[in-house]
Amino acid sequence: MIPKRVFWFVAGAAAGAAGLKRAEAELEARREQLTPANLTKVAAGKLADVAADAPGRVTNKVKDRMAQRSSNGSTARQPWQQRDWTGGGQP
């Protein structure tokens, strides 16, 4: 009876030690990833990607809006109201 308990105690202690060693290695790897320099590099890369996509996204949104307006039965119009800047409507 005692040898079984000793065996399982030693097995549990070994598993705990191995798990602790692995957790320490994971934390060290994460600590290296989360340095201010690395965070700055990642943020700058994501910002550059978003900035590169912005013109195409805006163009697509305007085209979608114009297509939506023309599909509603109205004639193709600009997404803004036209104004008469000649002053012809003034008294």
HELIX and SHEET records of a PDB file:
HELIX    1   1 ILE A    2  GLN A   33  1                                  32    
HELIX    2   2 PRO A   36  SER A   71  1                                  36    
END                                                                             
